């Protein structure tokens, strides 16, 4: 799982290298996130959610986790005003720090448990697995945005031949 976490920033960097400034900010609706906002969210999740909560579970399992509000963070931290390539570099740097730290955690440590009101008993390994799954969910979301952008930019041409989304 650590290897998977480690390769995501590079994969996204290649996938999104040529995405224009406008396309990075495009949303299908006001309630959807753009590709840029998704990348900003991934950075914040490494810092505020998964990295912090996993460390706390390992080091202070009785301590309460800090609250998070991804939608509020997107507004307050002005995700839409940021630059995609800068955020991809930041994601890579933050993720490198997190995966380097994860490699210092021993296998038995991933069995440390914490009782969390919203989830019940959760092990450190559950948080690690959820971290990977969270990346997967956002990879799917980015792929959907790119698919929607293709359909939008196809002009008079249709994308139906590709198959159903």
C-alpha positions as CSV (number, residue, x, y, z in Angstrom):
1,X,0.0,0.0,0.0
2,X,2.9,2.4,0.7
3,X,4.3,1.7,-2.8
4,X,0.8,2.6,-4.2
5,X,0.7,5.8,-2.2
6,X,4.1,6.7,-3.4
7,X,3.4,6.4,-7.1
8,X,0.2,8.4,-7.3
9,X,1.8,11.9,-7.5
10,X,4.0,10.9,-10.4
11,X,1.1,9.3,-12.2
12,X,-1.0,12.3,-11.8
13,X,1.8,14.6,-12.8
14,X,2.2,12.7,-16.1
15,X,-1.6,12.5,-16.7
16,X,-2.2,16.2,-16.0
17,X,1.1,17.7,-17.4
18,X,-0.6,19.4,-20.4
19,X,-3.9,20.3,-18.8
20,X,-4.5,24.0,-19.5
21,X,-5.1,26.6,-16.8
22,X,-8.8,26.9,-17.8
23,X,-9.4,23.1,-18.0
24,X,-7.8,22.5,-14.6
25,X,-10.4,24.9,-13.1
26,X,-13.4,23.7,-15.1
27,X,-16.3,22.2,-13.2
28,X,-19.4,20.6,-14.7
29,X,-21.4,22.4,-12.0
30,X,-20.9,24.6,-9.1
31,X,-21.3,21.7,-6.7
32,X,-18.5,19.7,-8.4
33,X,-14.8,20.0,-7.9
34,X,-12.4,20.8,-10.7
35,X,-9.2,18.8,-11.3
36,X,-7.3,21.6,-9.5
37,X,-9.5,21.4,-6.5
38,X,-9.2,17.6,-6.3
39,X,-5.4,17.9,-6.3
40,X,-5.5,20.6,-3.6
41,X,-7.8,18.3,-1.6
42,X,-5.3,15.4,-1.9
43,X,-2.5,17.6,-0.4
44,X,-4.7,18.7,2.5
45,X,-5.9,15.1,3.1
46,X,-2.3,14.0,3.4
47,X,-1.6,16.8,5.9
48,X,-4.8,17.2,7.8
49,X,-6.5,13.8,7.6
50,X,-4.6,10.6,6.8
51,X,-1.1,11.5,7.8
52,X,-2.2,13.3,11.0
53,X,-4.8,10.7,12.1
54,X,-2.5,7.8,11.4
55,X,0.3,9.3,13.4
56,X,-2.1,10.1,16.2
57,X,-3.5,6.5,16.2
58,X,0.1,5.2,16.5
59,X,1.4,7.7,19.0
60,X,-1.7,8.8,21.0
61,X,-4.6,6.4,20.3
62,X,-6.7,7.9,23.1
63,X,-6.4,11.5,21.8
64,X,-9.3,12.9,19.8
65,X,-8.7,13.5,16.1
66,X,-8.9,17.0,14.9
67,X,-12.0,17.8,12.9
68,X,-11.8,18.3,9.1
69,X,-14.2,20.0,6.7
70,X,-13.0,19.4,3.1
71,X,-15.6,21.7,1.5
72,X,-14.8,24.6,3.9
73,X,-11.1,24.0,3.3
74,X,-11.6,24.4,-0.5
75,X,-13.2,27.8,0.1
76,X,-11.1,29.1,2.9
77,X,-7.8,28.0,1.3
78,X,-8.9,29.3,-2.1
79,X,-8.2,26.1,-4.1
80,X,-9.5,27.6,-7.3
81,X,-6.9,30.4,-7.1
82,X,-4.0,28.1,-7.1
83,X,-1.8,26.8,-9.9
84,X,-2.2,23.1,-10.9
85,X,1.5,22.4,-11.6
86,X,2.5,24.0,-8.4
87,X,0.0,21.9,-6.5
88,X,1.1,18.7,-8.2
89,X,4.7,19.5,-7.1
90,X,3.4,20.2,-3.5
91,X,1.5,16.9,-3.6
92,X,4.6,15.0,-4.6
93,X,6.7,16.6,-1.9
94,X,4.1,16.1,0.9
95,X,3.4,12.5,-0.2
96,X,7.2,11.8,-0.3
97,X,7.5,13.0,3.4
98,X,4.5,10.8,4.3
99,X,5.6,7.7,2.6
100,X,9.1,8.0,4.0
101,X,7.6,8.2,7.4
102,X,5.3,5.3,6.7
103,X,8.3,3.1,5.9
104,X,9.5,3.6,9.5
105,X,6.3,2.1,10.9
106,X,6.6,-1.6,11.7
107,X,4.1,-4.2,10.6
108,X,2.9,-4.8,14.1
109,X,2.2,-1.1,14.6
110,X,-0.5,-1.2,11.9
111,X,-2.6,-3.4,14.3
112,X,-2.8,-0.6,17.0
113,X,-6.4,0.3,17.6
114,X,-8.3,3.5,18.3
115,X,-11.9,3.9,19.2
116,X,-13.4,6.7,17.1
117,X,-17.0,7.7,17.6
118,X,-17.8,7.9,13.9
119,X,-16.2,4.6,13.0
120,X,-16.0,2.5,16.1
121,X,-12.7,0.6,16.5
122,X,-10.3,1.4,13.7
123,X,-6.7,0.1,13.3
124,X,-3.8,2.0,12.0
125,X,-3.7,-0.4,9.0
126,X,-7.4,0.4,8.3
127,X,-6.4,4.1,8.0
128,X,-3.6,3.2,5.6
129,X,-5.9,1.1,3.5
130,X,-8.5,3.9,3.5
131,X,-5.7,6.3,2.4
132,X,-5.1,4.2,-0.7
133,X,-8.8,3.8,-1.3
134,X,-9.2,7.6,-1.0
135,X,-6.6,8.1,-3.7
136,X,-8.5,5.6,-5.9
137,X,-11.8,7.5,-5.4
138,X,-10.2,10.7,-6.5
139,X,-8.4,9.0,-9.4
140,X,-11.9,8.0,-10.6
141,X,-13.1,11.5,-10.1
142,X,-10.2,13.0,-12.1
143,X,-10.8,10.5,-14.9
144,X,-14.5,11.5,-14.9
145,X,-13.6,15.2,-15.2
146,X,-11.2,14.5,-18.1
147,X,-13.9,12.4,-19.8
148,X,-16.4,15.3,-19.3
149,X,-13.8,17.8,-20.7
150,X,-13.3,15.6,-23.7
151,X,-17.1,15.5,-24.3
152,X,-17.3,19.2,-23.9
153,X,-14.4,20.0,-26.2
154,X,-15.4,17.5,-28.9
155,X,-17.6,20.2,-30.5
156,X,-19.7,18.7,-33.1
157,X,-18.3,15.3,-32.5
158,X,-19.6,12.7,-30.1
159,X,-17.8,10.4,-27.7
160,X,-20.5,7.7,-27.7
161,X,-18.2,5.3,-29.7
162,X,-15.9,5.1,-26.6
163,X,-18.6,3.5,-24.6
164,X,-20.8,4.4,-21.7
165,X,-19.2,6.2,-18.8
